[in-house]
């Protein structure tokens, strides 16, 4: 597909501090699969279901098996694992490249990459990187901030005060991740990560003031590159036509990329300190995750009071 996301081998090497030991001229090869393959049965010649379109990772187990084979068997194995569609072959632990692999890689234009890390570490790091870069993405209009370590996205109609509230939160020691446009991608089945598009990184737009550079004004501690989205707060104009939650019985959610994110709706009214309210909402949400439910506490106290009043009746 023409709109399929991809990264190049050069991107991977630069981001993860790998080293190209052969095939520097092939570093522009594209990687479009977020999965990493460790050749297993293919080493014994069993070819069905071999994912040749994925990056192939050779660890100590694979290298030990290859090196234990006779010369002609090593050549046959390298011919199987290194196909023209293979984006790259990575060798963990800085182990030497098998001699039989070099001519096959040269013929098929496959770069060979080395990593100092253990095999399991390479798998985890590479999978996380590819998952983030190649994941499906959506954009939301809002302000994404980190409040007490929690990723909170402020949404609402234009002019409701999202950016101004974000600025006040930054002044109170919290961090900006994105303003105006928040790019979200799905890291796993339960996790959404949000970040700013490159052109808007560190920037905040305030009506009447224009665009400000948050890092320049408040320092590097006031910004963060990306963050997990944990809570959505919708700011709405208080026009008297809507009912708002008073006791916490309603549990709103918004589904983004099939991930359900808790949502709170807060009315905007003159005289309300939205930054303090949002801080309190974030802390209250975190407390509820830890089992401290103020609504449940109120219910228990109310039930106890009703029971006591019942007993006091003649």
N, C-alpha and C positions, 0 to 999 in steps of 0.2 A: 504494500500500500504506500502511496506517495506521502501520506501524512504520518507514517510510522516513525516513532522516536528512535534515535540511535545515539551512541557515543563512539568515538574513535579510540583505537588503541593508544594513541598519543594522549588523549584525555585521561584514560585509565592510569597510564604510567605516571603522568604528572600528579594526579590526585592522590595516588596510593603509594608513591615513592618506590615503584618497581623499576627494573632496569631491563632495557632491551639488549639481549646478548647476541641476537642475530636478527636481521631483517629490519634495520632502521628505516629502509625505504618503503616498508610495508606498514608503517605506523598509522597511515590514514585509513586502514581497513575499518569497516563499520561493525559495531556490535549492537544487535537489536534484541537479544534475548537476555533477560535478567538472571537466568539460571546458569550455574556453573557445573560442569560435568567432571567427575573423576572416573576415568576409564576403568571399567571393571572386567566384565566378561569379554569385552572387545579385545583385551590383551590375549585371550585364549583363542581368538578367531571367531567368536560368536558375534555376528554382525547385526541381527535384528534388533530394532529399537535403539540403536546407537545414535545419540543426539549430536551429530557431526556439526550442526550449526551453532553449537555453544562453545564457549571458551573451555578448553581442556586443561585440567590441573593435574600435574604429576607430583605425587608426594613420595614419601620414603617407601611406602608399600609398593607402589607402581614401579618406581625406579629399581627397587630391589628385584622385582620380578623380571623386568626387562633385562637387567644386567646379568641375571642368572641363566638366560637363554643362550643358545648357540648363536653364532654370528648371523646365519641365514634366517633364524627365527626372529632375531632383533630387527632385521630389515623388514620382515613381513609385518611385525607389530607396528613399526613406525609408519609403514605404508597404510595401515588400517586407521590409525588414530589421527593422522595428518591428512585431511582431505582439502580440496580446493575451497570448500565452504567453511572450513574451520577458521574462526576469526583470529585465534592465537593459541599458543600452548604456553602455559606457565609452569615453571619448575620451582617448587618450594625449597626452603632451607639452603638456598644457594648451591644446590647440588649440580655437579657438572652435567652438561648436555650430552646425551648419548650420541656417539659418532654416527650411528645409523640414521638419526633423526635429521641431521643437518642437510644432506642432499635432497631429502624428500621435501623439507620445508622450503629450500631454495627453489625447487622446481614448481611448487604450488603456491608460492608467495605468502607463506604463513610465518609471521614473526614469532620468535621464541623469547619469552620473558622470564626473568629470574626475580625471586623474592627472598629476602632474608628470613621471613617469618615462617612459623610452623604451618603445616598444611591446614589444620583446622582454623587457624587465625586468618589465613589467606581466604579460605572459603567464606568465613563470616564477613570479613571486611569487603571483599569483592561483591558478595551478594547484596549487602546493604547499600553499597555505592550504586550498583547497577539498578537495584530496586528503586532507589530514589530518583535516578536520572531517567529511567525508562518508564516509570509509572504513569498511568493516565492522570491528567491534570485538569482541574477546573479553576476558574477565577471567580472570586466573590468581591463585591464592593463592600469595603469596611476598613476598620483599623484593627490591626492585630498587635497586641501587646502582651508582654509577660508580666503578670501581677503575682507577686509572692511565689515565683517559680511556676505559675500555672499559665498556660496559653489561653488567652481570652480574646475573642474576636468581637468587636463592637460593630453592630450593623444597625441600619435604620435609614429613613428617608434622607435625601440630600438636604443639608442645612439644619439637621437636628442637633449637631454639635459633637459629632464623633471625633473629628480631628482635634477640636479644642479640649475635649475630655482626655484624649490621648496625650496631648501636650501637658496637661496638668498631672497626669499619672507619671509621665517622664520626670517632671519637676519633683515629684514625690519619691523618686528613686527607682521607678520601674523601667522596663526596657521596651523600646519600639522594635517591632519586627517588620511590619509593613503598614503603609498608609494608602488609602484610596483603592488599591487593587491588591488582593491577597491571593496568591497562587497556592492551591492545595493539591496534594497528591497522597495516594493511599500507600502507606508503608507496609501494612499488613491488614488482616481482616478487621482489626479493631482500632487502628491507628491512622490518623490523618496528620500530615506535616504541612505547615504553612510557611511561606516565605514571600519576600517581595520580588517582583521582576527586577532584573538587573538595572534597568533605567531609573527605577524608583528607590533603590536601596538607600537607607538612612535619611530619606527625605520625608518631610511632613508639610502639608499644605494647610495654611490657616487663612480663612476668609478675611480680607482686609489687610493682611500682612504679607501674603504670598507664600512662596516655598522657602522653608528653612532646612538647613543641614543639621540634623540632630547630633551627629557625631562631633561636628565642629563646635556647636554651642554647649553640649553637655558632656562630651567625652565618649571614649569607646565603651565605657561601662553602661551607657544609656541605649545601646543597640545590641541586637542579636540577629544572627543570620537566619535561623529558622527555629521552629518550635512545634511541638505537638499541640494540636487544637483540642482543648478539653472542655471549653465552655463558650457558648455564644450568648451575648447580652444584646438584646434588641432595645434600642432607645426609640421611644415613640412620643409624638406630640400629645400632651395631655389636653384633649379637646372635650373631655367630659362625656364622651360617647362610649368609652371602653371600660370594661371591668378589669381591675388589676388584682393580682394575687396579694392577699393580706396575711394569710396564715401558712402558706407553703404547701397547700394540698395538691395544687396542680403541678404536674410534672411535664413540662413541654420538652419537645425534642425536635431536632431538624436533621434530616437525612442528607448526607453529602457523600457521594460515591458509595452508597450503601452502608455507610458508617453513621450510627445514630449519636448525635452530639447533644448533650443537655442544653436547654435554652431558658433564659430568664428574660422577661419583658419588664422594662423599667420606664415609667412615664417621666418625660422631661418637663419640669415646671420651674418657673422663676424662683430663685432662692434655695433650690436643692443643690447640695454639693455632690455632683455626680461621681467625682473621683473617689470620694470617701464611700459612697454607696457601692461603687464597683469593687473597691478594696474589700468591703464587708461581704459582698456577694461571693467573691473569690474565696475568702477565708471560710465563710459559712459552707460553701460547696465542698471545700477540702475537708472540713470537719465532718460533714455528712458522709463523705467517703470513708472516713475513719470510724464511723459508727455513732457519731454524736449528732443526734437529730433534735433540733430545738422544737420542731413541730410535735414530735412524739413526746418530748418532755412536757410540753404544754397540755397535750391530750391526757397524759397520766395525771398531771396536777388537777386538771379540770374534772376528770373522773373521780379522783380522790375527794375533791371538794363537794361534788354532787353526792357522793356516798355519805360523807360526813353530815351534810345537810339533811339527808334522808333519815339518818340515825337520830338526829336531834329533834325530828318532828314528834309531836306527842302521839 
